[in-house]
Amino acid sequence: MRRLRRTPALRRLVAETRLSVDDLVAPLFVADGLDEPRPIDSLPGVVQHTLDSLAAEVRRLAGLGVPGVLLFGLPLPAQKDAVGSQAYASDGIVQRGIEVVRQAVGESVVVMADCCLDEFTDHGHCGVVDPATGAVDNDATLPLYGEVARAQAAAGADVIAPSGMMDGQVGAIRAALDADGRVDTAVMAYAAKYASALYGPFREAVDVAIADGGDRRGYQQDGRNRREAIDEVALDIAEGADLVMVKPALTYLDVIADVRAAVSVPVAAYHVSGEYAMVCAAAERGWIDGPAVALEQVGAVKRAGADVIATYFAGQLAEALGG
Ligand code: PBG
């Protein structure tokens, strides 16, 4: 074995896993009402974009060869309501962001849109809340996801990415898209999305606090469950998902490997905000070599079987890997 590890060229020749810029998707935030991009404390190097800075960033990523972006939006705080109506308003911030990105880079970058309500609801849940129980009402949420998907597709999104973990969300979205004749718009299901403590910095990024100290354990998966992910993925594929996603990535590498073995559609993994923030924080203290750890982590996600990797390191990795 060691004979094949002797030189960089030998190691390169026999490497089983080849992380490439082609694997990467950059999550991006666009906020309504900003005059200039706003840094996010817990995600160093990531910002809430204005429409102008969003266009510039996507042009930069396109130049680096990054093939996809995943858009999240922040409405004006005063526009949040119980049903998240800005998520599906034709002039909602995500829809405007999609249009601006399209104008900037045409079809050279795949535009994915996160399809959820939490950034737009005043209670911070991913669906509508049943006033009687205080719990998220799965079935009442589905038509709203259909509306969000229609608005995003009309704005020009290539891929709709439902992240709310409602049962039946992929089917509802597929039906809504087809009814509009958007048969070419793809769906990337956040199929196995776990209720994780690693989403903290993201919630700062999108300014979401869940009402009454609530959490998402009633709809996102329990981290103790591995087999269940296969059922979630199978249901989403049966409902029409074109890609399926596992999230977070590093704490669920076993799930990524299982899903890769079980299905033939492309498998995406989301290296989430907390995973990024931990690397940045330790690197800032000089405790680890940040770029090397980023490469090792994202490389592990690829080795586990992910075909598509959403990561806040996308731009940095693209620079390091060379487009
Ligand atoms: C929900 C959503 C979340 C993330 C992506 N989509 C947050 C949540 O489920 O609470 C988290 C992404 C990250 O942490 O990077 N719209």
Boltz pocket constraint, residues with backbone or C-beta under 6 A from the ligand:
constraints:
  - pocket:
      binder: B
      contacts: [[A, 114], [A, 116], [A, 117], [A, 118], [A, 119], [A, 126], [A, 163], [A, 164], [A, 198], [A, 199], [A, 200], [A, 201], [A, 202], [A, 203], [A, 216], [A, 271], [A, 272], [A, 273], [A, 274]]
      max_distance: 6.0
